[in-house]
């Protein structure tokens, strides 16, 4: 980008922030970026190309009426790393950007180097961004050949470090390969498949901006809830959340209840060491019907750029023959400080060890949990 073009872009963004009548993309037509994001701006990162598998997407129908859900990030920016729903993928993505955990944000793209360029280039597009608040429209899904594609309209309300504001109408396609279809590791979680954004005037209302945010994008015929069902490990729910030790262990149990053993195996940080080879791990749960859990209070400590956790819990395991066993014990988890990770791929929170013992089914497990991690 030459100097004159960059200067015009900066002037246009400033006019938008001042609510002038001149705007960029007032037609709200999503567009793919074809030039690198200039350093020193706060543009949303968008896909520059489609993966080669784009033609495998299922046919879609027009977008339905758009209800609005506002998701303002907390000023304290609690850590969110949740891939349970398409909206939570986008929330987690911008949570990472707001916390300046750029490698984690980069990792939410399914093909980051192909759609965002190098990690260094990706980071340069957010150097002046202080925070981004989100407003979601109606999310829809389409399925085909073991794949699910979600169309996610969302408004990005950005604030630069100098206080200048700019609004963007964005559309993301979030992809998920059906977890039950994975026969062996590795597991590929839900992630951002493609996306684009167009700036719009600050005076435009949210409903109007969302109405055309996904113009030109496929939209499924099935509406999708904005948020999921947190910490429900039952097989009727889908939980893939690594925001904390409780969420990570709950996601593990949810995967086991759903017989998604490759996904369950993925929650271990070094699975080949613990719990061991995948085939043996999956075979160990062949006679498990359902698992319910009672959690104790997590323990945590930090050391040399790392976070360590201990999560006590009791598990009531019903076997396929209807017999029940009760286990009480502790999982140990680890997370390298996200802001200190600079080399792709990002390493999320994971389980490093577990120690459990069988107890009587009639015991009051609440009395055992305080000592479960000693």
BELPE-V30915 format. One record per residue. N is the residue number from 1. RES is the residue in one letter. OMEGA is omega in radians with two decimals (NA if undefined). NEAR is the number of other C-alpha atoms within 12 Angstrom. D_CENTER is the distance of its C-alpha to the mean C-alpha in Angstrom with 2 decimals. Layout:
# BELPE-V30915
n,res,omega,near,d_center
N,RES,OMEGA,NEAR,D_CENTER
N,RES,OMEGA,NEAR,D_CENTER
This chain:
# BELPE-V30915
n,res,omega,near,d_center
1,X,-3.12,14,31.96
2,X,-3.05,11,35.44
3,X,-3.11,10,36.37
4,X,3.13,10,37.59
5,X,3.13,13,34.41
6,X,3.14,19,32.23
7,X,3.11,16,34.67
8,X,3.14,16,34.50
9,X,-3.12,24,30.69
10,X,3.11,24,30.87
11,X,-3.13,19,33.65
12,X,3.12,26,31.78
13,X,3.13,35,28.75
14,X,3.12,31,31.25
15,X,3.09,25,33.02
16,X,-3.11,29,29.94
17,X,-3.13,31,29.22
18,X,3.09,21,32.86
19,X,3.06,21,32.70
20,X,-3.08,19,35.27
21,X,3.11,19,35.92
22,X,-3.13,20,34.93
23,X,3.01,30,31.30
24,X,3.05,32,29.11
25,X,3.14,26,27.85
26,X,3.09,27,29.38
27,X,3.10,24,29.40
28,X,3.13,32,25.57
29,X,3.10,26,25.42
30,X,-3.10,35,22.08
31,X,3.04,31,23.02
32,X,3.07,27,21.89
33,X,-3.14,24,22.73
34,X,3.09,16,25.44
35,X,-3.13,21,26.30
36,X,3.06,27,24.57
37,X,-3.10,30,23.03
38,X,3.06,27,25.84
39,X,3.08,20,25.56
40,X,3.05,21,26.13
41,X,3.09,34,24.38
42,X,3.11,39,21.12
43,X,3.04,41,20.05
44,X,3.11,46,16.50
45,X,-3.13,46,15.55
46,X,-3.13,40,15.95
47,X,3.09,37,16.69
48,X,3.11,27,20.30
49,X,3.11,24,20.85
50,X,3.02,27,19.74
51,X,-3.08,24,19.28
52,X,-3.09,13,22.49
53,X,-3.04,16,21.16
54,X,-3.09,19,20.62
55,X,-3.12,14,23.87
56,X,-3.13,19,22.69
57,X,3.13,31,20.71
58,X,3.08,23,22.43
59,X,-3.10,21,24.64
60,X,3.06,23,23.39
61,X,-3.06,19,25.30
62,X,-3.14,25,25.43
63,X,3.10,32,22.90
64,X,3.09,25,24.11
65,X,-2.98,19,24.92
66,X,2.95,28,22.15
67,X,-3.07,24,21.63
68,X,3.01,25,19.92
69,X,-3.11,24,17.35
70,X,3.14,23,17.22
71,X,3.11,25,14.33
72,X,3.07,23,15.97
73,X,3.10,30,14.27
74,X,3.08,18,16.66
75,X,3.12,14,19.27
76,X,3.07,12,18.68
77,X,3.02,24,14.96
78,X,-3.07,18,13.99
79,X,3.13,33,11.34
80,X,3.07,36,7.89
81,X,-2.93,45,5.42
82,X,3.11,40,4.30
83,X,-3.10,37,3.71
84,X,-3.13,42,7.15
85,X,3.12,38,7.65
86,X,3.12,44,7.38
87,X,3.14,42,7.97
88,X,3.02,41,5.33
89,X,-3.14,42,2.86
90,X,3.08,51,6.07
91,X,-3.14,43,6.84
92,X,3.13,41,4.67
93,X,-3.12,41,6.17
94,X,2.99,46,9.37
95,X,3.11,37,9.42
96,X,3.12,36,9.62
97,X,3.14,42,12.24
98,X,3.12,37,14.06
99,X,-3.13,31,14.42
100,X,3.04,31,15.54
101,X,-2.89,36,13.30
102,X,3.12,40,13.56
103,X,3.08,33,13.07
104,X,3.10,41,9.58
105,X,3.14,43,8.94
106,X,-3.06,46,11.06
107,X,3.11,41,9.26
108,X,3.04,47,6.32
109,X,-3.11,44,9.57
110,X,3.14,30,11.17
111,X,-2.97,32,14.48
112,X,-3.13,36,14.22
113,X,-3.14,24,17.94
114,X,-3.08,21,19.02
115,X,-3.08,33,17.17
116,X,-3.05,39,16.94
117,X,-3.11,26,19.87
118,X,3.11,22,20.30
119,X,3.11,30,18.11
120,X,3.11,22,21.09
121,X,3.14,24,21.29
122,X,-3.11,36,17.66
123,X,-3.08,34,18.27
124,X,-3.14,26,21.56
125,X,-3.08,30,20.11
126,X,-3.06,36,18.70
127,X,-3.10,28,21.66
128,X,-3.11,27,23.03
129,X,3.07,34,19.98
130,X,3.12,30,20.23
131,X,3.06,37,17.49
132,X,3.04,42,15.77
133,X,-2.99,35,15.80
134,X,2.96,36,14.29
135,X,-3.09,38,16.24
136,X,2.93,41,14.93
137,X,-3.12,39,17.43
138,X,-3.14,39,17.84
139,X,3.14,43,15.16
140,X,-3.12,40,16.88
141,X,3.01,37,16.53
142,X,-3.06,32,18.94
143,X,3.08,27,19.54
144,X,3.04,21,21.79
145,X,3.09,17,22.75
146,X,-3.11,18,20.06
147,X,3.02,29,17.25
148,X,3.09,34,15.28
149,X,3.12,42,14.58
150,X,3.05,47,13.15
151,X,-2.97,49,14.70
152,X,2.99,53,13.06
153,X,-3.09,51,15.68
154,X,3.04,49,14.82
155,X,3.12,49,17.18
156,X,-3.12,44,16.45
157,X,-2.97,38,19.05
158,X,3.03,38,19.47
159,X,3.13,30,21.92
160,X,-3.11,28,23.45
161,X,3.08,19,24.85
162,X,3.09,18,28.27
163,X,3.12,17,27.33
164,X,-3.12,26,27.42
165,X,3.04,33,25.09
166,X,3.13,42,23.88
167,X,3.13,46,22.08
168,X,3.01,47,20.20
169,X,-3.02,48,19.68
170,X,3.02,44,16.72
171,X,3.11,49,15.69
172,X,2.93,48,12.68
173,X,-3.13,43,12.88
174,X,-3.04,44,9.82
175,X,3.04,44,11.21
176,X,2.94,37,11.34
177,X,-3.05,26,14.42
178,X,-3.05,24,15.87
179,X,-3.09,34,15.24
180,X,-3.09,25,18.88
181,X,3.12,21,20.22
182,X,-3.12,23,19.35
183,X,3.13,19,22.73
184,X,3.11,22,22.16
185,X,0.09,25,19.69
186,X,3.05,20,17.51
187,X,3.11,26,14.58
188,X,-3.09,31,12.11
189,X,3.07,40,8.69
190,X,-3.13,39,7.14
191,X,-3.10,39,6.71
192,X,-3.06,44,8.66
193,X,3.08,42,12.28
194,X,3.11,42,14.30
195,X,3.06,44,14.81
196,X,-3.12,42,17.64
197,X,3.08,42,18.87
198,X,3.12,39,22.39
199,X,3.06,40,23.88
200,X,-3.05,43,25.85
201,X,-3.13,34,28.41
202,X,-3.13,33,27.59
203,X,-3.12,23,30.21
204,X,-3.11,26,28.48
205,X,-3.05,16,27.16
206,X,-3.11,31,23.61
207,X,-3.13,24,24.82
208,X,-3.13,25,26.67
209,X,-3.13,39,23.93
210,X,-3.02,42,21.40
211,X,-3.09,32,24.15
212,X,-3.11,35,24.19
213,X,-3.09,45,20.78
214,X,3.06,42,20.15
215,X,-3.13,28,23.81
216,X,3.10,23,24.28
217,X,3.04,33,20.97
218,X,3.09,34,21.03
219,X,-3.10,36,20.18
220,X,-3.13,30,20.18
221,X,-3.14,23,22.71
222,X,3.08,21,20.46
223,X,-3.09,25,18.89
224,X,3.13,31,15.47
225,X,3.14,23,14.92
226,X,-3.13,31,12.93
227,X,-3.10,25,11.72
228,X,3.14,23,11.95
229,X,-2.97,24,14.54
230,X,3.00,25,13.51
231,X,3.05,32,15.37
232,X,-3.06,30,17.34
233,X,-3.12,34,18.06
234,X,-3.08,25,20.34
235,X,3.12,25,20.11
236,X,3.12,15,19.97
237,X,2.97,23,16.42
238,X,-3.07,36,13.18
239,X,3.10,43,11.21
240,X,-2.93,48,8.60
241,X,3.11,42,7.91
242,X,-3.10,37,9.08
243,X,-3.14,35,9.65
244,X,-3.13,33,13.32
245,X,3.12,41,15.99
246,X,-3.14,38,16.56
247,X,-3.10,34,13.02
248,X,3.14,46,13.05
249,X,3.08,48,16.54
250,X,3.12,42,15.96
251,X,3.07,45,13.32
252,X,-3.12,39,16.07
253,X,3.09,43,18.67
254,X,3.12,38,16.83
255,X,3.12,38,16.57
256,X,3.12,40,20.25
257,X,3.14,35,21.30
258,X,-3.13,31,19.84
259,X,3.11,33,21.61
260,X,-2.93,33,18.54
261,X,3.09,36,20.05
262,X,3.08,34,18.35
263,X,3.11,40,14.92
264,X,-3.12,41,16.83
265,X,-3.08,45,18.36
266,X,-3.12,41,15.17
267,X,3.06,46,14.61
268,X,-3.02,40,17.84
269,X,3.07,27,17.85
270,X,-2.92,22,21.12
271,X,-3.12,26,21.62
272,X,3.09,20,24.85
273,X,3.03,15,26.45
274,X,0.27,24,25.02
275,X,3.14,25,25.09
276,X,-3.08,20,26.90
277,X,-3.04,19,27.17
278,X,-3.09,27,24.79
279,X,3.12,19,27.71
280,X,3.13,18,29.24
281,X,-3.11,26,26.03
282,X,-3.14,26,25.49
283,X,-3.13,17,29.23
284,X,3.14,19,29.20
285,X,-3.09,28,27.27
286,X,-3.11,20,29.42
287,X,3.12,20,31.43
288,X,3.13,27,28.65
289,X,-3.13,26,28.32
290,X,3.09,31,26.18
291,X,2.97,34,24.90
292,X,-3.02,31,24.82
293,X,2.97,34,24.22
294,X,-3.04,32,25.55
295,X,2.99,34,23.77
296,X,-3.10,28,25.68
297,X,-3.12,23,24.88
298,X,3.04,27,22.65
299,X,-3.11,26,24.34
300,X,3.03,22,22.98
301,X,-3.14,18,24.57
302,X,3.13,15,23.90
303,X,2.99,13,25.97
304,X,3.07,11,26.22
305,X,-3.12,15,22.67
306,X,3.07,21,21.20
307,X,-3.13,25,19.97
308,X,-3.10,27,21.42
309,X,2.95,32,21.02
310,X,-3.10,37,23.13
311,X,3.08,41,22.15
312,X,3.08,38,25.26
313,X,2.99,39,25.23
314,X,3.14,41,27.64
315,X,3.00,35,26.94
316,X,-3.03,31,29.21
317,X,3.05,29,29.17
318,X,-3.13,23,31.02
319,X,3.12,20,32.37
320,X,3.08,16,33.16
321,X,3.09,13,36.80
322,X,3.06,13,35.91
323,X,-3.08,15,36.69
324,X,3.02,23,34.53
325,X,3.12,28,33.82
326,X,-3.14,29,32.45
327,X,3.04,33,30.80
328,X,-3.11,38,30.30
329,X,-2.95,33,28.71
330,X,2.95,36,25.99
331,X,3.02,40,22.89
332,X,-3.09,37,22.52
333,X,-3.11,39,19.17
334,X,3.01,35,18.53
335,X,2.98,37,16.18
336,X,-3.07,26,17.63
337,X,-3.05,27,17.33
338,X,-3.13,34,14.24
339,X,3.14,25,16.53
340,X,3.09,21,19.07
341,X,-3.05,24,17.24
342,X,-3.07,22,18.69
343,X,3.13,18,19.07
344,X,-0.01,23,16.49
345,X,3.08,21,14.78
346,X,3.11,29,12.64
347,X,-3.10,32,13.49
348,X,3.06,41,11.11
349,X,-3.14,38,12.96
350,X,3.14,40,15.24
351,X,3.14,39,18.44
352,X,-3.13,31,21.62
353,X,3.08,28,24.36
354,X,-3.13,26,25.52
355,X,-3.05,23,28.94
356,X,3.07,25,30.09
357,X,3.11,21,33.49
358,X,3.09,20,34.90
359,X,3.13,22,36.47
360,X,-3.11,17,38.62
361,X,-3.08,18,36.87
362,X,-3.10,13,38.79
363,X,3.05,17,37.91
364,X,-3.02,15,36.25
365,X,3.13,28,33.02
366,X,3.14,21,32.41
367,X,-3.11,16,35.42
368,X,-3.02,28,34.04
369,X,3.14,30,30.51
370,X,-3.13,22,31.67
371,X,-3.02,22,33.20
372,X,-3.09,31,30.70
373,X,3.13,29,29.24
374,X,NA,17,32.66
